[in-house]
């Protein structure tokens, strides 16, 4: 009868987990990135809104004064600042994409026979006649954004679980990778996956990165990623680099 020591059995389980994470994390990231890119709001024009209205492609809409920036998850559908006299209209199309454009605020209108709604005229009336309010919940854009948020949550939990309760990292300390893992767009999680799962060093690296060094990388690399995205948006346009 062959006996398996607890340490060997435990090591075997961690190897299975590492192999699973080796493929699960990159695959989840690719799925999340594709969905998040697809539903990320794209800057458009009032002329495009007119064309979408004429073709019957407007599913939901909302007049607003810009976006809130407090996204709890990567790729979650951003929140609007709704306003009846807002300078921006956001709308979704059947493909699940979200578009927004600067428009002329409507002229103040007298209140209709309804108890608390102003009469809609012009562009707002056309939108109200064919589309549902923003965040109706059943449109394709909402479902895709919800799926992207769930994927981001699962990816984050898998990474954190492995980082906290798994074998000690070899290329940096746990705190180093915690801070690096918070980089935008999941870049830090990809870096951890590559360095600790795909290409781990054979032995702990002398002078492994500390938590303070990881925090520094979070700030510097975060600024660099933001600048890179801004430049890419200027060069390639908001269709390729939405936001």
C-alpha positions in Angstrom: 0.0 0.0 0.0 1.4 3.4 -1.1 1.1 6.2 1.4 1.0 9.8 0.3 2.4 12.3 2.7 0.2 15.3 3.5 2.9 17.7 2.2 3.1 15.8 -1.1 -0.7 15.7 -1.5 -0.9 19.4 -0.7 1.8 20.2 -3.2 0.0 18.1 -5.8 -3.2 20.1 -5.2 -1.4 23.4 -5.6 0.2 22.2 -8.9 -3.3 21.4 -10.2 -4.5 24.8 -9.1 -1.5 26.5 -10.8 -2.1 24.6 -14.0 -5.8 25.7 -13.9 -5.0 29.3 -13.2 -2.3 29.2 -15.9 -5.1 29.0 -18.5 -8.1 30.3 -16.6 -6.7 33.8 -15.9 -5.6 34.7 -19.4 -8.8 33.3 -20.9 -11.0 35.2 -18.5 -9.1 38.4 -19.2 -9.5 38.0 -22.9 -13.2 37.4 -22.6 -13.6 40.4 -20.2 -11.5 42.7 -22.4 -13.5 41.9 -25.5 -16.8 42.5 -23.8 -15.7 45.6 -21.9 -14.2 47.1 -25.1 -17.4 46.5 -27.0 -19.8 48.2 -24.5 -17.4 51.0 -23.5 -19.1 54.3 -24.5 -18.0 55.7 -27.8 -18.0 59.4 -28.6 -20.3 60.1 -31.6 -22.2 63.0 -33.2 -25.7 64.3 -33.3 -25.8 63.4 -37.0 -25.1 59.8 -36.1 -27.9 59.9 -33.6 -30.2 61.2 -36.4 -29.1 58.3 -38.6 -29.6 55.7 -35.9 -33.1 57.2 -35.1 -34.0 57.1 -38.8 -32.9 53.5 -39.1 -34.7 52.4 -35.9 -31.4 51.5 -34.2 -31.9 53.4 -30.9 -32.8 51.0 -28.0 -32.3 53.2 -24.9 -31.4 56.8 -24.4 -30.7 59.4 -21.6 -30.0 63.1 -21.6 -27.2 63.8 -19.0 -24.5 66.2 -17.9 -21.6 63.8 -18.4 -20.4 60.6 -16.7 -19.6 59.5 -13.2 -16.1 58.1 -12.9 -16.7 55.7 -9.9 -16.6 52.4 -11.8 -16.5 49.6 -9.1 -15.3 47.0 -11.7 -13.3 46.9 -14.8 -15.6 47.4 -17.7 -18.7 48.0 -15.7 -21.2 50.2 -17.5 -20.4 53.8 -16.4 -23.0 55.8 -14.6 -24.5 58.9 -16.1 -25.4 62.2 -14.4 -29.0 62.4 -15.7 -30.4 65.9 -16.4 -33.5 67.0 -18.2 -31.6 69.9 -19.6 -28.3 68.1 -20.1 -25.8 68.9 -22.8 -25.2 65.2 -23.8 -27.4 62.4 -25.0 -26.3 58.8 -24.6 -28.0 55.9 -26.5 -27.5 52.2 -27.1 -27.9 50.3 -30.4 -29.1 46.7 -31.0 -25.5 45.5 -31.3 -25.0 46.4 -27.6 -22.7 49.4 -28.2 -23.1 52.6 -26.3 -22.7 56.0 -28.0 -22.9 59.6 -26.8 -22.9 63.0 -28.4 -23.0 66.6 -27.3 -26.3 68.2 -28.3 -28.1 71.4 -27.8 -29.9 71.5 -24.5 -33.7 71.6 -25.0 -35.5 74.9 -24.5 -37.4 75.0 -21.2 -41.0 73.8 -21.9 -44.2 74.3 -19.9 -45.3 71.3 -17.9 -47.7 68.9 -19.7 -50.9 67.6 -18.3 -48.9 64.9 -16.4 -48.1 65.7 -12.8 -44.4 66.0 -12.9 -43.0 65.7 -16.5 -42.2 68.6 -18.9 -43.5 68.3 -22.4 -40.9 66.8 -24.8 -40.3 68.4 -28.1 -37.8 68.0 -31.0 -35.0 65.4 -30.5 -36.2 64.4 -27.1 -39.7 63.7 -28.3 -38.4 61.5 -31.2 -36.2 59.5 -28.8 -39.1 59.1 -26.3 -41.3 57.8 -29.1 -39.1 54.9 -30.1 -36.7 54.1 -27.2 -36.7 53.1 -23.6 -35.0 55.0 -20.7 -31.4 54.4 -20.0 -30.6 51.5 -17.7 -33.9 49.7 -18.6 -31.9 46.6 -17.7 -33.1 44.3 -20.5 -31.2 45.7 -23.4 -28.2 44.0 -25.0 -25.8 46.6 -23.7 -26.8 46.1 -20.1 -26.5 42.4 -20.4 -23.0 42.6 -21.9 -21.9 45.1 -19.3 -23.2 42.9 -16.5 -21.4 39.9 -18.0 -18.1 41.9 -18.3 -18.5 43.0 -14.6 -19.0 39.4 -13.5 -16.0 38.2 -15.4 -13.9 41.0 -13.8 -15.1 40.0 -10.4 -14.3 36.3 -10.9 -10.9 37.1 -12.3 -10.1 39.3 -9.3 -11.3 36.7 -6.8 -9.2 34.0 -8.5 -6.1 36.2 -8.5 -6.5 37.4 -4.9 -7.3 33.9 -3.7 -4.1 32.5 -5.2 -2.1 35.4 -4.0 -3.3 35.3 -0.4 -3.6 31.5 0.3 -1.4 30.0 -2.4 2.3 29.4 -2.3 4.5 32.4 -1.6 5.4 34.3 -4.8 8.9 34.0 -6.1 9.5 37.3 -8.1 8.0 39.6 -5.5 6.3 39.7 -2.1 2.6 39.3 -1.7 2.2 43.0 -1.0 4.2 43.9 -4.0 1.9 41.9 -6.3 -1.2 43.2 -4.5 -0.4 46.8 -5.4 0.8 45.9 -8.9 -2.4 43.9 -9.5 -4.5 47.0 -9.0 -3.2 48.5 -12.3 -5.9 49.6 -14.8 -7.3 47.1 -17.3 -6.1 44.1 -15.4 -2.5 44.8 -16.6 -1.1 44.0 -13.1 -3.0 40.7 -13.0 -1.5 39.8 -16.3 1.9 40.7 -15.1 1.5 38.5 -12.0 0.2 35.6 -14.1 3.1 35.8 -16.5 5.8 36.2 -13.9 4.5 33.9 -11.2 2.5 31.3 -13.1 3.8 31.2 -16.7 7.5 32.1 -16.2 8.2 31.8 -12.5 11.9 31.9 -11.4 13.4 28.7 -10.2 14.0 30.2 -6.7 12.9 33.3 -4.8 14.5 36.4 -6.3 17.0 38.1 -3.9 15.7 41.4 -2.8 12.1 40.7 -4.0 10.0 43.7 -4.5 8.5 45.0 -1.3 5.0 46.5 -0.8 6.3 50.0 -1.1 8.0 49.2 -4.4 4.7 47.7 -5.6 2.8 50.8 -4.5 5.4 52.9 -6.5 4.9 50.8 -9.6 1.1 51.2 -9.2 1.4 55.0 -9.3 4.0 55.3 -12.0 2.7 52.5 -14.3 -0.9 53.8 -13.7 0.1 57.2 -15.0 1.9 55.7 -17.9 -1.0 53.5 -18.9 -3.4 56.5 -18.7 -1.1 58.6 -20.9 -0.7 55.7 -23.4 -4.5 55.3 -23.7 -5.0 59.0 -24.2 -2.4 59.1 -27.0 -3.9 56.0 -28.6 -7.3 57.6 -28.5 -6.0 60.6 -30.3 -4.1 58.6 -32.9 -6.7 55.9 -33.6 -9.9 57.6 -32.6 -12.7 56.7 -30.1 -14.0 53.9 -32.3 -10.8 51.8 -31.7 -10.0 53.3 -28.2 -13.4 54.2 -26.7 -13.9 56.0 -23.4 
